[in-house]
Amino acid sequence: MEAVIATGGKQYRVAPGQVIRVERLPHARGTAVEFNSVLLVSRDGQVIVEPGALARARVLAEVVAQAKARKVSVVKFKRRKNYRRNRGHRQPLTAVRITKIEV
């Protein structure tokens, strides 16, 4: 069974037992998370996209870790003007393990 969920402005294809990294969620490690924004469910080769069925669908997960992504370097430079700026950014992420997909 697979599903497509939306969280943090992105869409993820998930299956039970899979660990995904999503935009930061305000939950502590080990707590349960429920994703209600299910866009598609595939079960035994049958694809479910009906809005009525997906309104009741949910994906259950467990928070595995809170982490940060790799650093992205932001460089600003203007030639011949002695203008250089170098900044870095690390996006906060949450790693979740998908436990169950309910339709």
Biopython code that builds the backbone (N, CA, C, O; Angstrom):
import numpy as np
from Bio.PDB.StructureBuilder import StructureBuilder

atoms = [
    (1, "MET", "N", (0.846, -1.176, 0.000)),
    (1, "MET", "CA", (0.000, 0.000, 0.000)),
    (1, "MET", "C", (0.892, 1.240, 0.000)),
    (1, "MET", "O", (1.862, 1.319, 0.754)),
    (2, "GLU", "N", (0.559, 2.186, -0.838)),
    (2, "GLU", "CA", (1.298, 3.440, -0.942)),
    (2, "GLU", "C", (0.319, 4.593, -0.904)),
    (2, "GLU", "O", (-0.874, 4.432, -1.162)),
    (3, "ALA", "N", (0.855, 5.772, -0.572)),
    (3, "ALA", "CA", (0.024, 6.971, -0.545)),
    (3, "ALA", "C", (0.875, 8.170, -0.924)),
    (3, "ALA", "O", (2.102, 8.129, -0.840)),
    (4, "VAL", "N", (0.210, 9.232, -1.340)),
    (4, "VAL", "CA", (0.861, 10.510, -1.590)),
    (4, "VAL", "C", (0.266, 11.496, -0.602)),
    (4, "VAL", "O", (-0.945, 11.713, -0.578)),
    (5, "ILE", "N", (1.142, 12.102, 0.228)),
    (5, "ILE", "CA", (0.687, 13.063, 1.231)),
    (5, "ILE", "C", (1.285, 14.433, 0.931)),
    (5, "ILE", "O", (2.290, 14.553, 0.230)),
    (6, "ALA", "N", (0.647, 15.455, 1.473)),
    (6, "ALA", "CA", (1.145, 16.818, 1.321)),
    (6, "ALA", "C", (1.419, 17.382, 2.712)),
    (6, "ALA", "O", (0.546, 17.356, 3.580)),
    (7, "THR", "N", (2.614, 17.884, 2.917)),
    (7, "THR", "CA", (2.973, 18.535, 4.171)),
    (7, "THR", "C", (4.123, 19.499, 3.912)),
    (7, "THR", "O", (5.036, 19.191, 3.145)),
    (8, "GLY", "N", (4.080, 20.634, 4.534)),
    (8, "GLY", "CA", (5.148, 21.614, 4.381)),
    (8, "GLY", "C", (5.266, 22.177, 2.976)),
    (8, "GLY", "O", (6.347, 22.603, 2.571)),
    (9, "GLY", "N", (4.166, 22.185, 2.224)),
    (9, "GLY", "CA", (4.198, 22.719, 0.877)),
    (9, "GLY", "C", (4.794, 21.775, -0.151)),
    (9, "GLY", "O", (5.030, 22.179, -1.290)),
    (10, "LYS", "N", (5.043, 20.531, 0.223)),
    (10, "LYS", "CA", (5.614, 19.550, -0.689)),
    (10, "LYS", "C", (4.764, 18.279, -0.657)),
    (10, "LYS", "O", (3.976, 18.069, 0.265)),
    (11, "GLN", "N", (4.934, 17.441, -1.672)),
    (11, "GLN", "CA", (4.227, 16.174, -1.744)),
    (11, "GLN", "C", (5.226, 15.034, -1.634)),
    (11, "GLN", "O", (6.322, 15.103, -2.190)),
    (12, "TYR", "N", (4.840, 13.977, -0.907)),
    (12, "TYR", "CA", (5.727, 12.842, -0.670)),
    (12, "TYR", "C", (4.983, 11.547, -0.971)),
    (12, "TYR", "O", (3.819, 11.390, -0.603)),
    (13, "ARG", "N", (5.664, 10.621, -1.641)),
    (13, "ARG", "CA", (5.130, 9.287, -1.887)),
    (13, "ARG", "C", (5.645, 8.397, -0.773)),
    (13, "ARG", "O", (6.856, 8.255, -0.608)),
    (14, "VAL", "N", (4.743, 7.792, -0.001)),
    (14, "VAL", "CA", (5.140, 7.065, 1.197)),
    (14, "VAL", "C", (4.565, 5.654, 1.192)),
    (14, "VAL", "O", (3.573, 5.367, 0.522)),
    (15, "ALA", "N", (5.212, 4.790, 1.956)),
    (15, "ALA", "CA", (4.771, 3.419, 2.182)),
    (15, "ALA", "C", (5.070, 3.073, 3.635)),
    (15, "ALA", "O", (5.969, 3.669, 4.228)),
    (16, "PRO", "N", (4.344, 2.126, 4.225)),
    (16, "PRO", "CA", (4.611, 1.750, 5.619)),
    (16, "PRO", "C", (6.049, 1.272, 5.816)),
    (16, "PRO", "O", (6.577, 0.501, 5.015)),
    (17, "GLY", "N", (6.672, 1.742, 6.897)),
    (17, "GLY", "CA", (8.052, 1.383, 7.214)),
    (17, "GLY", "C", (9.085, 2.328, 6.634)),
    (17, "GLY", "O", (10.259, 2.249, 6.995)),
    (18, "GLN", "N", (8.686, 3.204, 5.760)),
    (18, "GLN", "CA", (9.606, 4.137, 5.107)),
    (18, "GLN", "C", (9.893, 5.325, 6.023)),
    (18, "GLN", "O", (9.009, 5.783, 6.748)),
    (19, "VAL", "N", (11.127, 5.822, 5.990)),
    (19, "VAL", "CA", (11.511, 7.015, 6.750)),
    (19, "VAL", "C", (11.706, 8.154, 5.756)),
    (19, "VAL", "O", (12.490, 8.036, 4.814)),
    (20, "ILE", "N", (10.983, 9.266, 5.971)),
    (20, "ILE", "CA", (11.110, 10.433, 5.093)),
    (20, "ILE", "C", (11.489, 11.649, 5.925)),
    (20, "ILE", "O", (11.228, 11.701, 7.127)),
    (21, "ARG", "N", (12.104, 12.620, 5.273)),
    (21, "ARG", "CA", (12.472, 13.871, 5.931)),
    (21, "ARG", "C", (11.573, 14.972, 5.385)),
    (21, "ARG", "O", (11.585, 15.258, 4.188)),
    (22, "VAL", "N", (10.796, 15.585, 6.268)),
    (22, "VAL", "CA", (9.841, 16.621, 5.876)),
    (22, "VAL", "C", (10.230, 17.935, 6.548)),
    (22, "VAL", "O", (11.106, 17.970, 7.412)),
    (23, "GLU", "N", (9.570, 19.008, 6.141)),
    (23, "GLU", "CA", (9.785, 20.293, 6.800)),
    (23, "GLU", "C", (9.492, 20.139, 8.287)),
    (23, "GLU", "O", (8.680, 19.301, 8.680)),
    (24, "ARG", "N", (10.144, 20.940, 9.105)),
    (24, "ARG", "CA", (10.074, 20.790, 10.561)),
    (24, "ARG", "C", (8.648, 20.750, 11.093)),
    (24, "ARG", "O", (7.814, 21.590, 10.754)),
    (25, "LEU", "N", (8.387, 19.747, 11.940)),
    (25, "LEU", "CA", (7.110, 19.600, 12.618)),
    (25, "LEU", "C", (7.326, 19.856, 14.109)),
    (25, "LEU", "O", (8.364, 19.473, 14.650)),
    (26, "PRO", "N", (6.371, 20.493, 14.782)),
    (26, "PRO", "CA", (6.565, 20.839, 16.199)),
    (26, "PRO", "C", (6.243, 19.685, 17.147)),
    (26, "PRO", "O", (5.432, 19.839, 18.060)),
    (27, "HIS", "N", (6.879, 18.526, 16.932)),
    (27, "HIS", "CA", (6.640, 17.361, 17.777)),
    (27, "HIS", "C", (7.968, 16.834, 18.288)),
    (27, "HIS", "O", (8.994, 16.946, 17.616)),
    (28, "ALA", "N", (7.939, 16.255, 19.489)),
    (28, "ALA", "CA", (9.151, 15.688, 20.073)),
    (28, "ALA", "C", (9.414, 14.304, 19.495)),
    (28, "ALA", "O", (8.533, 13.682, 18.901)),
    (29, "ARG", "N", (10.627, 13.841, 19.679)),
    (29, "ARG", "CA", (11.022, 12.524, 19.181)),
    (29, "ARG", "C", (10.191, 11.444, 19.867)),
    (29, "ARG", "O", (9.992, 11.475, 21.082)),
    (30, "GLY", "N", (9.709, 10.490, 19.073)),
    (30, "GLY", "CA", (8.934, 9.380, 19.612)),
    (30, "GLY", "C", (7.440, 9.611, 19.636)),
    (30, "GLY", "O", (6.690, 8.683, 19.939)),
    (31, "THR", "N", (6.977, 10.814, 19.329)),
    (31, "THR", "CA", (5.539, 11.081, 19.341)),
    (31, "THR", "C", (4.906, 10.687, 18.006)),
    (31, "THR", "O", (5.578, 10.598, 16.979)),
    (32, "ALA", "N", (3.608, 10.456, 18.052)),
    (32, "ALA", "CA", (2.873, 10.062, 16.853)),
    (32, "ALA", "C", (2.399, 11.304, 16.105)),
    (32, "ALA", "O", (2.022, 12.307, 16.710)),
    (33, "VAL", "N", (2.427, 11.214, 14.777)),
    (33, "VAL", "CA", (1.993, 12.305, 13.903)),
    (33, "VAL", "C", (0.961, 11.739, 12.939)),
    (33, "VAL", "O", (1.088, 10.607, 12.472)),
    (34, "GLU", "N", (-0.057, 12.532, 12.649)),
    (34, "GLU", "CA", (-1.099, 12.106, 11.714)),
    (34, "GLU", "C", (-1.163, 13.088, 10.554)),
    (34, "GLU", "O", (-1.298, 14.294, 10.762)),
    (35, "PHE", "N", (-1.066, 12.573, 9.335)),
    (35, "PHE", "CA", (-1.178, 13.392, 8.131)),
    (35, "PHE", "C", (-2.560, 13.162, 7.530)),
    (35, "PHE", "O", (-2.874, 12.058, 7.085)),
    (36, "ASN", "N", (-3.388, 14.212, 7.519)),
    (36, "ASN", "CA", (-4.745, 14.105, 6.991)),
    (36, "ASN", "C", (-4.840, 14.527, 5.534)),
    (36, "ASN", "O", (-5.827, 14.226, 4.864)),
    (37, "SER", "N", (-3.831, 15.216, 5.043)),
    (37, "SER", "CA", (-3.850, 15.697, 3.668)),
    (37, "SER", "C", (-3.315, 14.608, 2.741)),
    (37, "SER", "O", (-2.169, 14.659, 2.295)),
    (38, "VAL", "N", (-4.169, 13.624, 2.460)),
    (38, "VAL", "CA", (-3.808, 12.504, 1.597)),
    (38, "VAL", "C", (-4.355, 12.796, 0.204)),
    (38, "VAL", "O", (-5.545, 13.067, 0.046)),
    (39, "LEU", "N", (-3.486, 12.740, -0.807)),
    (39, "LEU", "CA", (-3.873, 13.084, -2.167)),
    (39, "LEU", "C", (-4.189, 11.868, -3.025)),
    (39, "LEU", "O", (-4.965, 11.968, -3.975)),
    (40, "LEU", "N", (-3.592, 10.709, -2.701)),
    (40, "LEU", "CA", (-3.776, 9.508, -3.501)),
    (40, "LEU", "C", (-3.423, 8.303, -2.646)),
    (40, "LEU", "O", (-2.511, 8.361, -1.822)),
    (41, "VAL", "N", (-4.153, 7.204, -2.846)),
    (41, "VAL", "CA", (-3.842, 5.954, -2.165)),
    (41, "VAL", "C", (-3.860, 4.846, -3.207)),
    (41, "VAL", "O", (-4.786, 4.755, -4.013)),
    (42, "SER", "N", (-2.823, 4.000, -3.186)),
    (42, "SER", "CA", (-2.735, 2.851, -4.084)),
    (42, "SER", "C", (-2.732, 1.597, -3.221)),
    (42, "SER", "O", (-1.846, 1.397, -2.390)),
    (43, "ARG", "N", (-3.754, 0.744, -3.439)),
    (43, "ARG", "CA", (-3.885, -0.471, -2.638)),
    (43, "ARG", "C", (-4.140, -1.653, -3.569)),
    (43, "ARG", "O", (-5.142, -1.669, -4.284)),
    (44, "ASP", "N", (-3.263, -2.623, -3.569)),
    (44, "ASP", "CA", (-3.391, -3.828, -4.398)),
    (44, "ASP", "C", (-3.569, -3.492, -5.875)),
    (44, "ASP", "O", (-4.369, -4.126, -6.563)),
    (45, "GLY", "N", (-2.829, -2.499, -6.366)),
    (45, "GLY", "CA", (-2.917, -2.119, -7.761)),
    (45, "GLY", "C", (-4.103, -1.231, -8.098)),
    (45, "GLY", "O", (-4.246, -0.798, -9.242)),
    (46, "GLN", "N", (-4.949, -0.956, -7.123)),
    (46, "GLN", "CA", (-6.117, -0.102, -7.332)),
    (46, "GLN", "C", (-5.804, 1.292, -6.787)),
    (46, "GLN", "O", (-5.390, 1.432, -5.637)),
    (47, "VAL", "N", (-6.000, 2.313, -7.608)),
    (47, "VAL", "CA", (-5.692, 3.689, -7.224)),
    (47, "VAL", "C", (-6.969, 4.383, -6.775)),
    (47, "VAL", "O", (-7.981, 4.358, -7.475)),
    (48, "ILE", "N", (-6.912, 5.006, -5.594)),
    (48, "ILE", "CA", (-8.064, 5.717, -5.042)),
    (48, "ILE", "C", (-7.762, 7.210, -5.079)),
    (48, "ILE", "O", (-6.811, 7.676, -4.452)),
    (49, "VAL", "N", (-8.578, 7.953, -5.818)),
    (49, "VAL", "CA", (-8.415, 9.406, -5.895)),
    (49, "VAL", "C", (-9.733, 10.131, -5.652)),
    (49, "VAL", "O", (-9.813, 11.345, -5.836)),
    (50, "GLU", "N", (-10.764, 9.404, -5.242)),
    (50, "GLU", "CA", (-12.069, 10.016, -4.987)),
    (50, "GLU", "C", (-11.984, 10.936, -3.778)),
    (50, "GLU", "O", (-11.454, 10.540, -2.740)),
    (51, "PRO", "N", (-12.501, 12.165, -3.897)),
    (51, "PRO", "CA", (-12.429, 13.097, -2.760)),
    (51, "PRO", "C", (-13.150, 12.593, -1.518)),
    (51, "PRO", "O", (-12.708, 12.861, -0.401)),
    (52, "GLY", "N", (-14.246, 11.873, -1.690)),
    (52, "GLY", "CA", (-14.978, 11.351, -0.535)),
    (52, "GLY", "C", (-14.186, 10.323, 0.242)),
    (52, "GLY", "O", (-14.176, 10.337, 1.472)),
    (53, "ALA", "N", (-13.514, 9.421, -0.483)),
    (53, "ALA", "CA", (-12.717, 8.390, 0.179)),
    (53, "ALA", "C", (-11.447, 8.980, 0.783)),
    (53, "ALA", "O", (-11.014, 8.561, 1.857)),
    (54, "LEU", "N", (-10.854, 9.948, 0.097)),
    (54, "LEU", "CA", (-9.610, 10.537, 0.608)),
    (54, "LEU", "C", (-9.854, 11.460, 1.799)),
    (54, "LEU", "O", (-8.933, 11.717, 2.575)),
    (55, "ALA", "N", (-11.073, 11.960, 1.957)),
    (55, "ALA", "CA", (-11.387, 12.807, 3.117)),
    (55, "ALA", "C", (-11.281, 12.001, 4.408)),
    (55, "ALA", "O", (-10.963, 12.558, 5.459)),
    (56, "ARG", "N", (-11.543, 10.702, 4.341)),
    (56, "ARG", "CA", (-11.447, 9.835, 5.517)),
    (56, "ARG", "C", (-10.079, 9.188, 5.654)),
    (56, "ARG", "O", (-9.787, 8.590, 6.690)),
    (57, "ALA", "N", (-9.242, 9.293, 4.643)),
    (57, "ALA", "CA", (-7.928, 8.645, 4.673)),
    (57, "ALA", "C", (-6.961, 9.428, 5.553)),
    (57, "ALA", "O", (-7.056, 10.649, 5.677)),
    (58, "ARG", "N", (-6.036, 8.704, 6.155)),
    (58, "ARG", "CA", (-4.991, 9.340, 6.957)),
    (58, "ARG", "C", (-3.759, 8.456, 6.976)),
    (58, "ARG", "O", (-3.835, 7.239, 6.803)),
    (59, "VAL", "N", (-2.626, 9.100, 7.190)),
    (59, "VAL", "CA", (-1.349, 8.397, 7.269)),
    (59, "VAL", "C", (-0.782, 8.646, 8.657)),
    (59, "VAL", "O", (-0.624, 9.793, 9.075)),
    (60, "LEU", "N", (-0.479, 7.571, 9.367)),
    (60, "LEU", "CA", (0.079, 7.671, 10.708)),
    (60, "LEU", "C", (1.583, 7.477, 10.649)),
    (60, "LEU", "O", (2.087, 6.633, 9.908)),
    (61, "ALA", "N", (2.296, 8.274, 11.442)),
    (61, "ALA", "CA", (3.757, 8.217, 11.446)),
    (61, "ALA", "C", (4.273, 8.482, 12.846)),
    (61, "ALA", "O", (3.534, 8.920, 13.728)),
    (62, "GLU", "N", (5.560, 8.208, 13.033)),
    (62, "GLU", "CA", (6.235, 8.438, 14.315)),
    (62, "GLU", "C", (7.469, 9.284, 14.050)),
    (62, "GLU", "O", (8.213, 9.030, 13.102)),
    (63, "VAL", "N", (7.686, 10.294, 14.893)),
    (63, "VAL", "CA", (8.848, 11.166, 14.730)),
    (63, "VAL", "C", (10.094, 10.398, 15.158)),
    (63, "VAL", "O", (10.176, 9.890, 16.276)),
    (64, "VAL", "N", (11.067, 10.323, 14.241)),
    (64, "VAL", "CA", (12.314, 9.604, 14.512)),
    (64, "VAL", "C", (13.390, 10.566, 15.011)),
    (64, "VAL", "O", (14.116, 10.251, 15.954)),
    (65, "ALA", "N", (13.496, 11.748, 14.375)),
    (65, "ALA", "CA", (14.550, 12.692, 14.754)),
    (65, "ALA", "C", (14.208, 14.092, 14.273)),
    (65, "ALA", "O", (13.458, 14.280, 13.315)),
    (66, "GLN", "N", (14.784, 15.076, 14.973)),
    (66, "GLN", "CA", (14.747, 16.467, 14.535)),
    (66, "GLN", "C", (16.172, 16.790, 14.097)),
    (66, "GLN", "O", (17.118, 16.579, 14.856)),
    (67, "ALA", "N", (16.329, 17.297, 12.891)),
    (67, "ALA", "CA", (17.676, 17.531, 12.368)),
    (67, "ALA", "C", (17.683, 18.764, 11.481)),
    (67, "ALA", "O", (16.670, 19.447, 11.326)),
    (68, "LYS", "N", (18.857, 19.038, 10.896)),
    (68, "LYS", "CA", (18.994, 20.126, 9.934)),
    (68, "LYS", "C", (19.554, 19.561, 8.636)),
    (68, "LYS", "O", (20.299, 18.581, 8.646)),
    (69, "ALA", "N", (19.194, 20.178, 7.533)),
    (69, "ALA", "CA", (19.695, 19.755, 6.228)),
    (69, "ALA", "C", (21.135, 20.218, 6.060)),
    (69, "ALA", "O", (21.678, 20.917, 6.916)),
    (70, "ARG", "N", (21.744, 19.824, 4.958)),
    (70, "ARG", "CA", (23.103, 20.280, 4.664)),
    (70, "ARG", "C", (23.097, 21.775, 4.421)),
    (70, "ARG", "O", (22.086, 22.343, 4.007)),
    (71, "LYS", "N", (24.225, 22.405, 4.681)),
    (71, "LYS", "CA", (24.317, 23.851, 4.545)),
    (71, "LYS", "C", (24.265, 24.274, 3.081)),
    (71, "LYS", "O", (24.914, 23.686, 2.216)),
    (72, "VAL", "N", (23.476, 25.309, 2.835)),
    (72, "VAL", "CA", (23.413, 25.930, 1.521)),
    (72, "VAL", "C", (24.137, 27.255, 1.629)),
    (72, "VAL", "O", (23.786, 28.085, 2.468)),
    (73, "SER", "N", (25.136, 27.467, 0.801)),
    (73, "SER", "CA", (25.916, 28.692, 0.846)),
    (73, "SER", "C", (25.288, 29.726, -0.073)),
    (73, "SER", "O", (25.029, 29.454, -1.245)),
    (74, "VAL", "N", (25.044, 30.920, 0.469)),
    (74, "VAL", "CA", (24.461, 32.021, -0.293)),
    (74, "VAL", "C", (25.538, 33.080, -0.459)),
    (74, "VAL", "O", (25.977, 33.673, 0.527)),
    (75, "VAL", "N", (25.972, 33.326, -1.694)),
    (75, "VAL", "CA", (27.063, 34.257, -1.979)),
    (75, "VAL", "C", (26.528, 35.404, -2.817)),
    (75, "VAL", "O", (25.884, 35.187, -3.843)),
    (76, "LYS", "N", (26.799, 36.629, -2.374)),
    (76, "LYS", "CA", (26.460, 37.822, -3.153)),
    (76, "LYS", "C", (27.766, 38.500, -3.534)),
    (76, "LYS", "O", (28.676, 38.623, -2.714)),
    (77, "PHE", "N", (27.852, 38.937, -4.779)),
    (77, "PHE", "CA", (29.102, 39.484, -5.273)),
    (77, "PHE", "C", (28.814, 40.484, -6.388)),
    (77, "PHE", "O", (28.031, 40.205, -7.295)),
    (78, "LYS", "N", (29.452, 41.650, -6.312)),
    (78, "LYS", "CA", (29.364, 42.627, -7.395)),
    (78, "LYS", "C", (30.792, 42.961, -7.821)),
    (78, "LYS", "O", (31.619, 43.374, -7.008)),
    (79, "ARG", "N", (31.053, 42.777, -9.080)),
    (79, "ARG", "CA", (32.415, 42.965, -9.554)),
    (79, "ARG", "C", (32.821, 44.441, -9.522)),
    (79, "ARG", "O", (32.006, 45.334, -9.751)),
    (80, "ARG", "N", (34.075, 44.662, -9.237)),
    (80, "ARG", "CA", (34.716, 45.983, -9.209)),
    (80, "ARG", "C", (34.131, 46.939, -8.167)),
    (80, "ARG", "O", (34.449, 48.128, -8.204)),
    (81, "LYS", "N", (33.307, 46.481, -7.260)),
    (81, "LYS", "CA", (32.688, 47.343, -6.255)),
    (81, "LYS", "C", (33.125, 46.996, -4.836)),
    (81, "LYS", "O", (32.674, 47.625, -3.879)),
    (82, "ASN", "N", (34.002, 45.997, -4.691)),
    (82, "ASN", "CA", (34.466, 45.530, -3.388)),
    (82, "ASN", "C", (33.288, 45.118, -2.504)),
    (82, "ASN", "O", (33.279, 45.396, -1.305)),
    (83, "TYR", "N", (32.295, 44.455, -3.103)),
    (83, "TYR", "CA", (31.105, 44.013, -2.386)),
    (83, "TYR", "C", (31.038, 42.495, -2.434)),
    (83, "TYR", "O", (30.842, 41.905, -3.496)),
    (84, "ARG", "N", (31.203, 41.862, -1.259)),
    (84, "ARG", "CA", (31.115, 40.417, -1.144)),
    (84, "ARG", "C", (30.391, 40.071, 0.141)),
    (84, "ARG", "O", (30.720, 40.597, 1.204)),
    (85, "ARG", "N", (29.403, 39.185, 0.050)),
    (85, "ARG", "CA", (28.688, 38.702, 1.228)),
    (85, "ARG", "C", (28.569, 37.189, 1.118)),
    (85, "ARG", "O", (28.252, 36.651, 0.057)),
    (86, "ASN", "N", (28.826, 36.522, 2.217)),
    (86, "ASN", "CA", (28.757, 35.062, 2.241)),
    (86, "ASN", "C", (27.942, 34.651, 3.462)),
    (86, "ASN", "O", (28.339, 34.901, 4.601)),
    (87, "ARG", "N", (26.810, 34.023, 3.212)),
    (87, "ARG", "CA", (25.951, 33.559, 4.295)),
    (87, "ARG", "C", (25.598, 32.107, 4.060)),
    (87, "ARG", "O", (25.641, 31.624, 2.928)),
    (88, "GLY", "N", (25.255, 31.418, 5.115)),
    (88, "GLY", "CA", (24.851, 30.024, 5.011)),
    (88, "GLY", "C", (23.465, 29.823, 5.593)),
    (88, "GLY", "O", (22.997, 30.629, 6.397)),
    (89, "HIS", "N", (22.805, 28.733, 5.178)),
    (89, "HIS", "CA", (21.469, 28.421, 5.689)),
    (89, "HIS", "C", (21.335, 26.914, 5.833)),
    (89, "HIS", "O", (21.705, 26.163, 4.930)),
    (90, "ARG", "N", (20.805, 26.472, 6.966)),
    (90, "ARG", "CA", (20.514, 25.066, 7.184)),
    (90, "ARG", "C", (19.035, 24.936, 7.525)),
    (90, "ARG", "O", (18.589, 25.424, 8.563)),
    (91, "GLN", "N", (18.282, 24.284, 6.660)),
    (91, "GLN", "CA", (16.838, 24.145, 6.835)),
    (91, "GLN", "C", (16.536, 23.109, 7.912)),
    (91, "GLN", "O", (17.070, 22.002, 7.857)),
    (92, "PRO", "N", (15.690, 23.441, 8.897)),
    (92, "PRO", "CA", (15.315, 22.436, 9.906)),
    (92, "PRO", "C", (14.372, 21.395, 9.315)),
    (92, "PRO", "O", (13.430, 21.735, 8.599)),
    (93, "LEU", "N", (14.633, 20.116, 9.620)),
    (93, "LEU", "CA", (13.859, 19.008, 9.094)),
    (93, "LEU", "C", (13.422, 18.084, 10.221)),
    (93, "LEU", "O", (14.002, 18.091, 11.307)),
    (94, "THR", "N", (12.399, 17.296, 9.950)),
    (94, "THR", "CA", (11.938, 16.270, 10.866)),
    (94, "THR", "C", (11.916, 14.945, 10.115)),
    (94, "THR", "O", (11.326, 14.851, 9.038)),
    (95, "ALA", "N", (12.543, 13.941, 10.666)),
    (95, "ALA", "CA", (12.517, 12.602, 10.075)),
    (95, "ALA", "C", (11.371, 11.819, 10.715)),
    (95, "ALA", "O", (11.307, 11.691, 11.938)),
    (96, "VAL", "N", (10.470, 11.296, 9.886)),
    (96, "VAL", "CA", (9.328, 10.530, 10.380)),
    (96, "VAL", "C", (9.305, 9.154, 9.726)),
    (96, "VAL", "O", (9.641, 9.003, 8.552)),
    (97, "ARG", "N", (8.902, 8.154, 10.508)),
    (97, "ARG", "CA", (8.742, 6.785, 9.994)),
    (97, "ARG", "C", (7.251, 6.539, 9.813)),
    (97, "ARG", "O", (6.469, 6.696, 10.751)),
    (98, "ILE", "N", (6.866, 6.158, 8.615)),
    (98, "ILE", "CA", (5.460, 5.877, 8.311)),
    (98, "ILE", "C", (5.098, 4.537, 8.937)),
    (98, "ILE", "O", (5.746, 3.523, 8.678)),
    (99, "THR", "N", (4.050, 4.542, 9.768)),
    (99, "THR", "CA", (3.649, 3.311, 10.453)),
    (99, "THR", "C", (2.418, 2.666, 9.827)),
    (99, "THR", "O", (2.330, 1.440, 9.750)),
    (100, "LYS", "N", (1.455, 3.495, 9.373)),
    (100, "LYS", "CA", (0.204, 2.914, 8.897)),
    (100, "LYS", "C", (-0.485, 3.845, 7.929)),
    (100, "LYS", "O", (-0.425, 5.064, 8.085)),
    (101, "ILE", "N", (-1.146, 3.275, 6.918)),
    (101, "ILE", "CA", (-1.963, 4.056, 5.985)),
    (101, "ILE", "C", (-3.385, 3.527, 6.106)),
    (101, "ILE", "O", (-3.645, 2.348, 5.866)),
    (102, "GLU", "N", (-4.306, 4.420, 6.485)),
    (102, "GLU", "CA", (-5.706, 4.025, 6.674)),
    (102, "GLU", "C", (-6.571, 4.723, 5.639)),
    (102, "GLU", "O", (-6.412, 5.912, 5.363)),
    (103, "VAL", "N", (-7.510, 3.935, 5.063)),
    (103, "VAL", "CA", (-8.450, 4.505, 4.091)),
    (103, "VAL", "C", (-9.857, 4.327, 4.626)),
    (103, "VAL", "O", (-10.820, 4.733, 3.975)),
]
sb = StructureBuilder()
sb.init_structure("model")
sb.init_model(0)
sb.init_chain("A")
sb.init_seg("    ")
for serial, (resi, resn, name, xyz) in enumerate(atoms, 1):
    if name == "N":
        sb.init_residue(resn, " ", resi, " ")
    sb.init_atom(name, np.array(xyz, "f"), 0.0, 1.0, " ", f" {name:<3s}", serial, name[0])
structure = sb.get_structure()
